[in-house]
Amino acid sequence: MNNLVIIAAIIYTICGVYMLLNFKRDIHAFQLNSYRVERYWRWLKGNMFDAWRLTDLALLFLVASTLLNPLLSTSVVALTAIVKIILTLRAKYKKPLVFTKRVWRLYTCIGVLALAAWLPLCLQSPGIADGPRLMDADMHPLRMAVMTLACITTLSWIFLILGAWIMTPVEKHIAGKYRKDAQRILASMPDLKIIGITGSFGKTSTKHYLQRILSEKYDVLMTPGSFNTPMGVIRTVREHLKPYNEIFICEMGAKQKGDIKEICDLVHPSMGIITAVGPMHLETFKSIDNVQSTKFELADALPSDGLVVVNDDFEYCANRPVGNVEALRYAVVNTGAADYCVENVEYSASGTQFTIAGPDEFRLTLQTRLIGECNISNLMAAAIIALRLGVEPERIKYAVSQIEQVEHRLNVKRTPGGVTIIDDAFNSNPEGSRMAVDALSRFKGGRRIIVTPGMIELGDKQYELNKQLGAHIAHGADVAVIVGQYNRQALLDGIEAENTLSKDYILPVDSFNEAQKFLSGFLRAGDTVLYENDLPDTFR
């Protein structure tokens, strides 16, 4: 075989592998954006000209230029592609790409589109007869084929969007089939009690707490992890729901109007908890009023003999009337119109003790390992539902005392070196972040350190709310480590405006790895570190 043909084959292989890995990178971002083209497009507009894509564009111009001979320019492209392949394979992600069947279908579709664009040029690859032209500056087939690969790689996002559109009817058909199967399973269990939980924040913790309490008396299934989308709920029903389950706790997430209604139309809950209404996902909701109406889609979907439990600590929960179903309201702070409130809160090294006060002089004192006002609130909601379902107070007390902290949600750990770690990495909302800083402020005996990149998806309130968080940090922490650049200026402006922290104790860093390196030489016994939020890989 002609040596030049072998060289061409090697170059094609390297560039093809890099192209496929670049597709994987885009599919990963597409998955993180819930497989929604409009959300992916918004993300893409902010990342269109990052260093990675600019490098791909530079390689495209390089191989397209006739100033260099084809062999030299394509070899440079291949060598650069090798470096980027290595970087891609070594990259670590907080939430890696999950190779679901849907991902494989999309990957295959994009691959076929790329092959259709490239194969005609590949078939013109240099043979023995035209091998000498490899050193010419003309638009040789080798240059054309590699340039096409480079073009596809640079414009991989176009192939992704096109592939997503092509696969839309397929995915709708598959989703419809799965939905009907889930509906069949639910219809076969008419005695199953279904409890929906939604809210701008607090729903996952409340779900876990409610599951633990109700398990004292019932066989309970809850949606696992963050399976709070329609397809996540469908998958839970199809794969996990058993005929002997008595209660199904369904977490319901939303990023636009109609999302909660879609899940309710599937599972038909008879009880519900609305944990909060706050400025979350404003990029898609556009306004807090839209957030409110979406969260209350749960209350609107309940039958007349059902029950909704609403957290009145949030203005847009308290000011929204519920007339179609019985509503019990609870609060830690805004107790004026609440049916249930909290009294006698006491914090200690072992956790928190508090009393739930309700109608008819009802009192229930609970001891928990959890800390923070938000956890008290979430436990109250769970206890109210449990009481309505006939779980005895003593069983509730025992269950609450045994509840483990939900990972990454105000999870407190002690290191062998005597440092307290508060892991609140899954929090990304104004109220939850404020409560986490309040929890940090209560720790005494050492320095109180916060490590945070701030909050995301707050629309036009992004700067304002992160600045407010910065101001709160200035009064609740002794050291602030600001991670990344996405919210850096807003957080720094908020901290510095309060003038309570020395500049020596305000540290901007570019990554969590850099923050960890700083802390490794800074921490000493007695210090407390709060990790507040951890931005997904789609944010810098």
matplotlib code that plots the C-alpha trace (Angstrom):
import matplotlib.pyplot as plt

x = [0.0, 1.2, 2.7, 0.8, -2.5, -1.5, -0.7, -4.0, -5.8, -4.1, -5.0, -8.6, -8.8, -7.4, -9.6, -12.6, -12.1, -11.8, -14.9, -16.9, -15.5, -16.6, -20.1, -20.0, -19.1, -22.1, -24.4, -23.3, -24.2, -27.5, -28.3, -27.4, -29.9, -32.7, -32.5, -34.2, -33.0, -34.0, -32.1, -29.1, -29.1, -29.2, -26.2, -24.4, -24.7, -22.7, -20.1, -19.9, -16.5, -14.7, -11.1, -12.1, -14.2, -11.9, -9.1, -11.3, -12.0, -8.3, -7.6, -10.3, -8.7, -5.3, -6.2, -8.3, -5.3, -3.4, -0.3, 0.8, 1.0, -1.8, 0.4, 1.8, -1.4, -3.4, -0.6, -0.8, -4.5, -4.0, -1.4, -3.6, -6.5, -4.4, -3.8, -7.5, -8.4, -6.2, -7.6, -11.1, -10.5, -8.8, -11.6, -13.5, -17.1, -19.3, -22.2, -20.8, -22.7, -25.1, -25.2, -28.9, -30.7, -31.8, -28.2, -27.1, -30.0, -29.0, -25.3, -26.0, -28.2, -25.5, -22.8, -24.9, -25.3, -21.5, -20.7, -23.1, -21.3, -17.8, -17.9, -18.1, -14.9, -13.2, -13.8, -11.7, -8.8, -5.3, -4.4, -1.2, -1.7, -2.3, 0.0, 2.7, 0.1, 0.1, 3.0, 1.2, -0.6, -3.7, -7.1, -6.1, -8.7, -6.7, -7.1, -10.7, -11.5, -9.7, -11.2, -14.7, -13.9, -12.6, -15.7, -18.1, -16.1, -16.2, -19.9, -20.8, -23.5, -25.4, -25.3, -26.5, -29.5, -30.3, -30.0, -32.3, -34.9, -34.8, -35.1, -38.0, -40.8, -39.0, -38.5, -42.1, -43.3, -41.0, -42.0, -45.7, -45.3, -43.5, -46.1, -49.0, -47.2, -46.7, -50.4, -51.4, -49.3, -50.8, -54.3, -53.7, -53.1, -56.2, -55.4, -52.0, -51.7, -49.7, -48.1, -46.6, -43.9, -42.8, -41.2, -38.4, -36.2, -36.4, -38.4, -35.7, -34.9, -38.6, -39.1, -36.4, -37.7, -41.3, -40.2, -38.3, -41.2, -44.0, -41.9, -42.6, -46.1, -46.3, -44.4, -43.2, -41.6, -40.2, -38.7, -35.0, -32.3, -33.4, -36.0, -38.4, -39.1, -42.0, -39.7, -38.0, -41.3, -42.4, -39.1, -39.7, -43.2, -42.1, -38.9, -39.5, -43.2, -44.3, -47.8, -47.2, -46.2, -48.8, -47.5, -45.7, -43.9, -43.4, -40.9, -42.0, -39.5, -40.2, -38.4, -41.4, -45.1, -47.0, -44.3, -46.0, -49.4, -47.9, -46.6, -49.9, -51.9, -49.7, -49.8, -52.9, -51.7, -54.2, -51.9, -49.2, -46.5, -45.4, -42.1, -41.3, -41.8, -38.7, -36.7, -35.4, -35.0, -36.0, -34.3, -37.1, -39.9, -39.3, -41.1, -41.8, -45.5, -44.9, -43.0, -45.9, -48.6, -46.4, -45.8, -49.4, -50.4, -49.9, -52.6, -54.9, -54.6, -55.6, -59.1, -61.6, -61.0, -57.3, -54.8, -52.1, -49.5, -48.0, -45.0, -46.1, -42.5, -42.4, -44.4, -45.6, -46.8, -48.6, -50.3, -51.7, -55.1, -56.2, -59.9, -60.3, -58.8, -58.0, -54.8, -52.7, -50.1, -46.9, -44.1, -41.0, -40.9, -44.0, -46.4, -49.3, -51.7, -50.0, -51.8, -48.5, -45.5, -42.3, -41.4, -38.4, -35.7, -32.4, -29.2, -26.4, -23.4, -25.6, -28.2, -31.5, -34.4, -37.7, -41.5, -44.2, -47.2, -50.6, -54.3, -56.1, -53.0, -51.2, -47.5, -44.8, -41.2, -38.6, -34.9, -32.9, -29.3, -30.0, -29.2, -30.6, -33.9, -34.6, -34.4, -36.8, -39.2, -38.9, -39.4, -42.5, -44.1, -43.3, -44.7, -47.9, -48.5, -47.5, -50.0, -52.8, -52.0, -52.2, -48.6, -48.4, -46.4, -44.0, -43.2, -42.6, -40.3, -38.3, -38.1, -37.0, -34.3, -32.9, -33.0, -29.6, -28.6, -29.3, -26.0, -24.9, -27.8, -26.5, -24.7, -22.4, -19.2, -16.1, -12.7, -10.0, -8.2, -11.0, -12.5, -16.3, -17.5, -21.0, -21.7, -24.5, -23.3, -26.7, -28.1, -28.5, -31.3, -31.4, -33.4, -31.5, -28.2, -29.1, -30.2, -26.9, -24.9, -27.0, -26.2, -22.5, -22.7, -23.8, -20.6, -18.2, -14.7, -12.9, -12.9, -16.1, -15.2, -17.5, -16.6, -19.1, -19.5, -22.8, -26.2, -27.4, -30.4, -31.8, -32.4, -32.2, -31.8, -28.6, -26.3, -28.7, -29.4, -25.8, -24.8, -27.3, -25.7, -22.3, -23.6, -25.0, -21.7, -19.9, -21.8, -21.9, -18.4, -14.9, -13.3, -14.9, -13.5, -15.3, -15.0, -15.1, -16.0, -19.7, -20.8, -17.5, -18.1, -21.6, -20.4, -17.4, -19.4, -21.8, -19.1, -17.0, -20.0, -20.5, -16.9, -16.8, -14.2, -10.6, -9.4, -6.9, -9.9, -11.7, -10.1, -11.3, -10.2, -10.8, -11.8, -12.8, -9.4, -7.7, -9.9, -9.0, -5.3, -5.7, -7.7, -5.3, -2.7, -5.1, -7.4, -6.8, -8.7, -12.0, -12.6, -15.9, -16.1, -19.4, -19.5, -22.4, -23.5, -21.4, -22.1, -22.7, -20.2, -22.2, -21.0, -17.5]
y = [0.0, 3.5, 5.2, 8.4, 6.4, 5.1, 8.6, 9.8, 7.0, 7.8, 11.5, 10.7, 8.3, 10.9, 13.7, 11.4, 10.3, 13.9, 14.8, 12.0, 13.1, 16.7, 15.4, 13.7, 17.1, 18.8, 15.9, 16.2, 19.9, 19.0, 16.4, 18.9, 21.3, 18.6, 17.7, 21.0, 22.8, 26.2, 25.8, 24.3, 27.3, 29.8, 27.9, 27.8, 31.5, 32.1, 29.5, 29.8, 31.5, 29.7, 28.7, 25.1, 26.2, 28.9, 26.4, 24.3, 27.3, 28.1, 24.6, 24.9, 28.1, 26.4, 23.4, 25.5, 27.8, 27.0, 28.7, 25.4, 22.1, 19.6, 17.1, 19.7, 21.5, 18.2, 16.8, 19.9, 19.4, 15.8, 16.5, 19.2, 16.8, 14.2, 16.7, 17.6, 13.9, 13.4, 16.4, 15.2, 11.7, 13.1, 15.6, 15.1, 16.2, 16.9, 15.2, 13.0, 12.2, 9.3, 7.1, 6.4, 4.8, 8.3, 9.5, 6.6, 7.3, 10.9, 10.0, 7.6, 10.2, 12.8, 10.3, 9.4, 13.1, 13.7, 10.6, 11.7, 15.0, 13.6, 10.3, 11.7, 13.6, 10.7, 8.5, 11.0, 10.2, 10.3, 7.1, 5.9, 7.8, 11.2, 10.7, 13.2, 15.9, 15.7, 18.1, 20.6, 23.6, 22.9, 21.9, 18.3, 15.6, 15.1, 18.7, 18.7, 15.6, 16.8, 20.3, 18.8, 16.9, 20.1, 22.0, 19.4, 19.4, 23.2, 23.3, 20.2, 22.2, 22.5, 18.7, 18.3, 20.6, 19.1, 15.6, 16.6, 17.9, 14.8, 12.6, 14.6, 12.5, 9.3, 10.5, 11.6, 8.2, 6.4, 8.7, 8.2, 4.4, 4.6, 7.0, 4.7, 1.8, 3.9, 4.9, 1.3, 0.4, 3.2, 2.3, -1.2, 0.2, 2.2, 2.1, 3.6, 7.0, 9.4, 12.5, 15.2, 17.5, 20.6, 23.9, 26.2, 24.5, 22.0, 19.4, 16.8, 17.0, 17.0, 14.0, 12.1, 13.1, 12.2, 8.8, 8.0, 9.1, 7.3, 4.2, 3.7, 2.6, 2.1, 0.6, 3.7, 4.4, 7.7, 9.0, 8.4, 11.0, 13.9, 11.9, 14.9, 15.3, 13.6, 11.0, 10.5, 9.9, 7.5, 5.6, 5.3, 3.9, 1.4, 0.3, 0.6, 0.7, -2.6, -4.0, -4.0, -0.3, 1.7, 5.2, 6.8, 10.1, 11.9, 14.8, 17.3, 19.6, 22.5, 24.9, 26.3, 26.6, 23.4, 21.1, 20.3, 19.9, 17.3, 15.2, 15.6, 14.5, 11.3, 10.3, 12.1, 12.9, 13.2, 15.1, 17.6, 19.8, 23.1, 23.9, 27.3, 29.7, 31.8, 33.3, 30.0, 29.3, 32.8, 32.4, 30.1, 31.2, 34.9, 36.1, 35.1, 35.1, 32.3, 30.4, 30.7, 29.6, 26.6, 25.4, 25.8, 23.6, 20.8, 22.3, 22.9, 19.2, 17.8, 16.3, 18.0, 15.6, 15.9, 18.0, 20.5, 21.6, 25.1, 26.9, 30.4, 31.6, 32.6, 35.6, 33.9, 30.9, 32.9, 35.3, 32.6, 31.4, 27.8, 27.2, 23.9, 21.7, 21.7, 23.7, 23.5, 26.2, 26.0, 28.5, 29.0, 32.8, 34.2, 32.5, 35.0, 32.8, 29.5, 26.4, 25.0, 26.9, 26.2, 27.0, 26.6, 26.1, 25.0, 24.3, 22.1, 20.2, 17.1, 18.9, 20.7, 20.4, 22.2, 22.0, 22.0, 23.8, 23.2, 23.5, 22.6, 23.2, 20.4, 20.2, 17.8, 18.2, 16.7, 16.1, 15.9, 15.6, 18.2, 21.8, 24.9, 26.7, 25.1, 21.6, 22.5, 23.8, 20.6, 18.4, 20.3, 19.7, 16.0, 15.7, 17.4, 14.9, 12.0, 13.1, 13.3, 9.8, 8.5, 8.0, 8.2, 11.1, 8.7, 7.1, 10.5, 11.4, 8.3, 8.6, 12.2, 11.4, 8.8, 10.8, 11.1, 14.3, 14.3, 14.3, 17.8, 19.5, 21.1, 17.8, 18.2, 16.2, 16.3, 15.6, 13.8, 17.1, 18.7, 20.8, 20.9, 20.6, 21.8, 20.4, 22.4, 21.9, 21.1, 24.4, 27.2, 29.6, 32.8, 31.6, 28.3, 30.0, 32.6, 29.9, 28.0, 31.1, 31.6, 28.0, 28.7, 31.9, 29.8, 27.8, 29.2, 28.4, 28.7, 30.6, 30.3, 29.9, 29.8, 28.4, 29.4, 30.2, 31.9, 31.1, 30.6, 30.8, 33.9, 35.8, 39.6, 39.3, 37.3, 40.2, 41.7, 38.4, 37.3, 40.7, 40.3, 36.9, 38.5, 41.0, 38.2, 36.3, 39.4, 39.2, 35.4, 34.3, 35.2, 34.0, 34.1, 32.0, 33.0, 30.3, 31.0, 34.1, 33.7, 35.5, 36.8, 40.5, 40.5, 38.5, 40.7, 43.8, 42.6, 41.5, 44.7, 47.0, 45.8, 46.5, 43.8, 41.4, 42.3, 42.0, 39.4, 37.1, 37.5, 35.1, 34.9, 31.6, 30.1, 26.6, 24.3, 22.6, 25.9, 26.5, 23.1, 23.8, 27.0, 25.4, 22.5, 24.9, 27.3, 25.2, 24.4, 22.5, 24.2, 25.8, 25.4, 25.3, 25.8, 24.6, 26.5, 25.4, 23.8, 25.1, 22.4, 21.8, 24.1, 27.1, 28.6]
z = [0.0, -0.9, 2.2, 1.4, 1.6, 5.0, 6.2, 4.9, 6.7, 10.0, 9.7, 8.9, 11.9, 14.3, 13.1, 13.0, 16.6, 17.7, 15.8, 17.6, 21.0, 20.2, 19.5, 22.9, 24.5, 22.8, 23.7, 27.3, 27.4, 25.6, 28.4, 31.1, 29.5, 29.7, 26.0, 25.2, 22.1, 23.3, 26.6, 24.9, 22.5, 25.4, 26.9, 23.5, 22.9, 26.1, 25.1, 21.4, 21.5, 24.3, 23.8, 22.8, 19.9, 18.8, 18.6, 16.3, 14.2, 13.9, 12.7, 10.1, 8.7, 8.8, 6.8, 4.4, 3.6, 0.4, 1.8, 3.3, 1.5, 2.3, 4.1, 6.5, 7.3, 7.8, 10.0, 12.2, 12.5, 13.4, 16.1, 17.7, 17.6, 19.5, 22.2, 22.5, 22.5, 25.5, 27.3, 26.6, 27.9, 31.0, 31.8, 35.0, 35.2, 38.3, 36.4, 33.6, 30.5, 31.1, 28.1, 28.0, 25.0, 24.0, 24.0, 21.8, 19.4, 19.1, 18.8, 16.0, 14.2, 14.4, 13.3, 10.2, 9.3, 9.7, 7.6, 4.9, 4.8, 4.8, 3.0, -0.6, 0.0, 1.8, -1.3, -3.2, -0.9, -2.5, -4.3, -5.7, -8.9, -7.3, -4.3, -5.5, -5.4, -1.6, -1.6, -3.9, -2.6, -4.6, -3.1, -2.9, -1.9, 1.4, 2.2, 1.3, 3.3, 6.5, 6.0, 5.9, 9.1, 10.7, 9.5, 11.0, 14.2, 14.5, 13.7, 15.8, 17.5, 14.2, 13.7, 17.3, 16.9, 13.5, 15.0, 17.9, 15.5, 13.4, 16.4, 18.0, 16.5, 17.4, 21.0, 21.3, 20.1, 22.6, 25.4, 24.6, 24.7, 28.1, 29.4, 28.6, 30.3, 33.4, 33.3, 33.0, 36.1, 38.2, 37.1, 38.4, 41.9, 42.8, 46.5, 46.1, 47.9, 45.8, 47.4, 45.1, 46.4, 44.5, 45.3, 44.2, 46.7, 49.6, 47.7, 47.6, 51.3, 52.2, 50.0, 51.9, 55.3, 54.5, 53.1, 56.3, 58.6, 56.6, 56.4, 60.1, 59.1, 55.4, 52.5, 50.7, 47.3, 46.4, 43.1, 43.4, 43.1, 41.0, 39.0, 39.1, 35.4, 33.6, 32.1, 35.5, 37.1, 34.3, 34.7, 38.4, 38.0, 35.3, 37.0, 40.7, 41.6, 43.1, 43.8, 47.5, 47.7, 49.7, 49.2, 46.2, 47.0, 43.7, 43.5, 40.8, 39.2, 36.8, 34.6, 32.7, 33.0, 32.6, 33.8, 37.2, 35.5, 33.1, 36.0, 37.9, 34.8, 34.8, 38.5, 39.9, 43.4, 46.3, 48.6, 48.0, 49.6, 48.2, 49.9, 48.5, 45.7, 44.9, 42.1, 40.6, 36.8, 36.0, 32.6, 31.6, 33.8, 33.1, 36.3, 39.9, 39.0, 36.5, 39.1, 41.5, 39.1, 38.0, 41.6, 42.4, 39.5, 42.1, 44.4, 41.4, 40.3, 43.7, 44.2, 46.4, 49.2, 49.1, 51.1, 50.2, 52.7, 51.9, 53.3, 54.3, 54.9, 51.3, 50.1, 46.9, 48.8, 51.5, 49.2, 46.9, 48.0, 47.6, 47.2, 45.5, 48.2, 52.0, 52.6, 55.8, 56.0, 58.0, 58.8, 60.8, 60.5, 58.9, 61.3, 61.2, 59.1, 59.6, 61.0, 62.1, 63.4, 65.3, 68.9, 71.2, 68.6, 70.2, 68.4, 69.8, 68.6, 68.2, 66.0, 66.6, 68.9, 68.2, 68.8, 66.2, 67.4, 65.7, 66.0, 69.2, 71.3, 69.5, 70.4, 69.0, 70.2, 67.8, 68.1, 64.8, 63.7, 61.0, 61.2, 59.6, 59.5, 56.1, 57.5, 60.4, 57.7, 55.6, 58.6, 59.6, 56.2, 56.4, 59.9, 58.9, 56.1, 58.4, 61.0, 58.4, 57.3, 60.9, 61.8, 65.6, 67.2, 68.9, 65.6, 64.0, 66.9, 66.4, 62.6, 62.8, 65.3, 62.9, 59.7, 58.1, 56.4, 52.6, 50.7, 49.5, 51.3, 54.6, 55.2, 58.3, 58.6, 60.9, 59.5, 61.5, 61.8, 63.7, 60.8, 60.3, 56.7, 55.8, 52.4, 50.7, 47.2, 45.7, 46.8, 44.2, 45.4, 47.3, 50.3, 50.7, 50.4, 53.0, 55.4, 54.8, 55.6, 58.8, 59.8, 59.2, 61.4, 64.4, 64.5, 67.1, 68.2, 64.8, 61.6, 59.5, 55.8, 52.8, 49.4, 46.7, 43.0, 43.8, 42.2, 38.7, 36.4, 38.0, 34.8, 35.0, 38.8, 38.5, 39.6, 42.2, 44.1, 44.1, 45.4, 48.2, 48.9, 49.1, 51.6, 53.7, 53.5, 54.8, 58.1, 58.4, 57.5, 58.4, 55.1, 51.6, 48.8, 45.5, 42.9, 39.1, 37.2, 36.5, 39.6, 40.9, 40.5, 42.1, 45.1, 45.6, 45.3, 47.9, 50.3, 49.9, 50.3, 53.8, 54.8, 57.4, 55.9, 55.4, 51.8, 53.0, 53.8, 50.4, 47.9, 44.3, 42.6, 39.2, 40.2, 43.1, 42.7, 43.3, 46.4, 47.7, 47.4, 49.3, 52.1, 52.4, 53.8, 55.5, 57.7, 61.3, 64.0, 65.0, 61.6, 59.8, 56.0, 54.1, 50.5, 49.1, 45.6, 42.9, 39.5, 36.8, 34.0, 31.7, 33.7, 34.1]

ax = plt.figure().add_subplot(projection="3d")
ax.plot(x, y, z, "-o")
ax.set_aspect("equal")
plt.show()
